[in-house]
Amino acid sequence: MANPSPSQPDDDHDPFATLLNLEDQYYTEGYNLGVTDGSLAGRIEGRLFGLEKGFSKFTEMGRMNGRAAVWKARLPPPTTAQTQGDDDVVNFVPLSGSDRLRKHIDRLTELTDPDSLETKNTEDAVDEAEERLAGAKSKFTLIARIVGEDDAVRSSEVEVKRPSGKGNGEMEDFVGLPALNKQKPKAEAAEIVTD
């Protein structure tokens, strides 16, 4: 029988072997847990980000579609014959537009038509939506300048901001928890000191 020599330790019977490998073991365990949690959190954050961006883009398309419908209703009819008996029609201030303006408004209506907008989450569909949004924005700006409604262009550039607490994206902003270090009003502070 061969006895292990004292210069070569036996790893199977060494009571300190597990203690010496503890750091590697905890590092590996922590890394694996971090990867699992990170992939789940990444999916959730990515979905929320995608929903927020998609909502803002489709809101912009809907706003431009509404403006196009109003502009289209304000255009003079293409023929000189007026229809009689339309009591339900709302009378707008007519635009003094040409056939060119009519074509621009028709194109804006086509670009922002909600029924033809693609809602799939594929690369091609996203690219098409981005191109349509860019084209619609340029048509919208062009039409607004032609009809003299530059305030419509400026209002479209204002980004809608959600009210929040501190506004730095912390959890308290979303759940409405009060801030921990609120200042007391000066009147209350003066009463406390004088009493």
N, C-alpha and C positions, 0 to 999 in steps of 0.2 A: 504494500500500500504506500502510495506516495502522499506524503503530507505536504500541504502547501507551505512554502518557505515563508518566513516572517517578512521578507522583502517584497513579496507579491501578495497584496491583500485580496481576499476572496470577496467579490462584490455581492454574492448571494447571501453571505452571512454578515456583511458589514452593516452595523446598526446605523451608521451615519450616512450611508449612500443616499437614502431618501431625503435627508436634511440638506445634503450638498446639492441636490438637484431641485430643491424647492423653488428657487428663483426661476429657473427655466420652465418648470411645471406651471407656476402661476402666470408667467408671461404668456405661455401658449394658451392657457385657459382664458385669460383676459383678452387676448387677441381674437380668439374664436368667438367669444361673446360680443366683442365690439363689432366684428364683421357682420354677425347676425343682426344685432340691433341697428347698426348703421344702414344695412340694406333695407330693413323695414322702415326706418325713419326717412331714408332717402326717397322711398316710394311715396310715402305719405306727403312729404314736403314737395316732391315733384308734382304730385297730383294737385295739391292745393295751388301751387304756383301756376300750373297749366290752366286750371279752372279760372283763376283770377285774370290771367292774361287773355284767355279766350273770351271771358265775359266782357272785358274792357274793349276788345277789338270788335266783337259783335254788337256791343252797345253803340260804338262809333258808327258802324255800318247801318244800324237801325236809325240813328239820328240823321245820318245823311240821306237815307231812304225817305224819311219823313219830310225832310226839307225838299227833296226832289219832287215828292208828290204835291207839296204846296206850290212849288214853282210851276209844275206842270198844270195845275189847276188855274194858275194866274195867267197862263199863256192865252193869247187870243185864239179863238177857234180857227182851224186851218181854212175853213170855208167861210164865206160871208153870210150864209144862211143861219139865222138864229133859231134855236128850238124854242117853241112856246109851251108853256104849261109845266115847266120844271120848277116847282115851288120848293123842293127839297134841296136845291143847289145853293150852296153858300157863295155869295159874291165876294170875290177878292179884288183888291186893287190890281188891275191888269198890268202885266209887264209889256213894255214896248219892245218885243223881241222879234228877231228874224228867224229864218229857217235854221240858221247856224246855231242860235241859242236853243231852239227846239231840239236839234240833234244832240247838243251837249247834255241837255236835260234827259233826253231819252237814253243816252249812253250811261249817265249816272244812275238812272233807274235800273238799267240792266245790270250794272256792276253791283248794286246794293240790294238786288232782289232777294228777299230772305228765303224764298223757295229754292233758289238755285245755288245758295251758299253751301259749300261742302263742310260737313261737321266731323268727318273721319279724322283719326289721329295718325295719318300716314304722312310720310315726308312730302309726297307729291301734293296731297290735299292741303297741307300747311303752306307749301310754297305758292299754290294757286290762291289761297285765301290772302296771303301776304301781298301778292301781286295785285289782286283785286282791290284790296284796301288801299294800297299806294295809288293805283289808278283812280279810285273813287275820291281820294283826298285831293288829288290834283284837279279832277273835274269839278269837285265841289268848290275849290278855291277859285277856279276860272269862272264858274257860273256866278258865284257870289260877287266877284269883282265886276262882271259884266252888268249884273242887275243893280249894283251899287249897295250891296249889303256886306260891307267889309266887316261889320261887327259879327257876322256869322262866322267868318274865318277866325277872328280873334277868339270867339267863345269856343270854337272847336279845339283850339290849342291849349285851353285850360284843362288840366288834369284833375279829375275828381279825387279828393282825398277823403279817407274815412276818418271820423273822429276817433281818437284813442287817448289813452292816459298819457304816458310819457312819450309815446311815439317812437320808441326804439325797438319795437318788436318783441318785448318781453311778454311773458305769459300773462302778467297783470293787465296788459293792454287788451287782451282778448276776453278775459273772464270778468273784467270790471272790478277787480279787487281794489280797495282803496290803497293809496300810497302809505307807507309806514311812517314816514317822517313829515307829517303835515304841520305847517306852521299855525300857531294859534293866532287869531286876530289880535291886533295891537290893543284894542279896547279891553279885551279879556285879560291880556297880560298886564295892563296897567291896574286893573282892579285887583288882581292877585297880589301885586306888589304893595298897593296901598293898604290892604286889609291887615 
